[in-house]
Amino acid sequence: MKTKEEYLAEAKAQLDEWEVELNELRQKAAESSGEVREQAEQQIDALKAKWDEGAERRQEILEAADEKWDELKDEAEEKWEQVKGGARDAIDRIRSYFS
């Protein structure tokens, strides 16, 4: 099992990676036109929501007392996996518009 610090570092790195991807996808969408642009922007909004959700989860863990981490870690890891899966799906859908 990961320590609280390891978990937070991993979550921060993932959020940073998603932020870079989000910015790249926004740029590609801006360079597109018509329906592709509209669909990509809708998916980018969904991805941004996943990014926000991940950031909120990370903040909740950051604010939790160290001794409370043992109680939270299983639920936190399960929710984080759901966020990661949703974000990865959104990124893949957006990338498919530009293939």
N, C-alpha and C positions, 0 to 999 in steps of 0.2 A: 504494500500500500504506500502511496506517496505521502510525503509530509505536506503540511499546509503550504510551506514555502515552495516546494517542488510543484505542487498543483498550481499555485498562483503564478509561478514563473512560466509554466507551460501554457496556462490560459492567456497570459499577457503576450507571449510569443505568437500564439494562434490568432489573437485579436489583431495584432500588428500585421500579420500576414494577410488576414482578411481585409484589413483597411487598404493595404497596397493593391490587392486584387480588385477591391471595390472601386478605387480611383482609376485603375486601368480600364475596367469595364465601363465606367462612366465616360471616359474619354472615347472609347470605341463606339459607345451609343451616340455620343454627340456627333461623331463623324458619320454616322449612318443616317438613313432617311426613311420616311414613311413608316410602314407597319413594323419593320425590324426595330427601328428606334423606339417606337411606342412599347412594343413587347419587352424589349431589353430594359427600358426604364422602369416598367412595372416589376420586373424580376429584380432589378437593382434595389428598388424600394423594399422588396421582400427580404433581400439579402441584408440590407441596412437594418431591418427590424431584427434579424437574427444576430447581427453584430451587436446591436443595442442590448438584446437579451443576454448575450454572452458577457458583455461588460457589466450588466447588472448582477449576474451570478457571481462574477469575479469580485465585485465590490462587496456583496453579501459575505463572501468567505473572508475577504480582507478584514472586514469589520468584526467578524466572529472572534470570540476569545479563543486562544490556542487550545484550551482544554475542551472547548465545545467542538473543535474540529473533528475529534473522534466520533462524535454523534452525527455530524453533518456529512462526513466524507463520502459515504456510500451514496446518499441521495444526491450530493453535489456532482459526483462523478457520473451518475446515471443521467442527470439533467444536462450536464456538459456534453455527453455523448449524443444526446438528442439534438442539442443546439448545433454541434459539429456536423451531424448528418444532414440537418436541414440546410445549413449554410453550404455544405459541399454540393447538395442537390441544386440549390439556387445558382451557384457558380457554374455548374455544369450546364444547366439550362441556358443561362445567359451566354456562355461561350458557344453553345450550339447555334445561336443566332448569327455568329460571325464566322462560322466554318464554311 
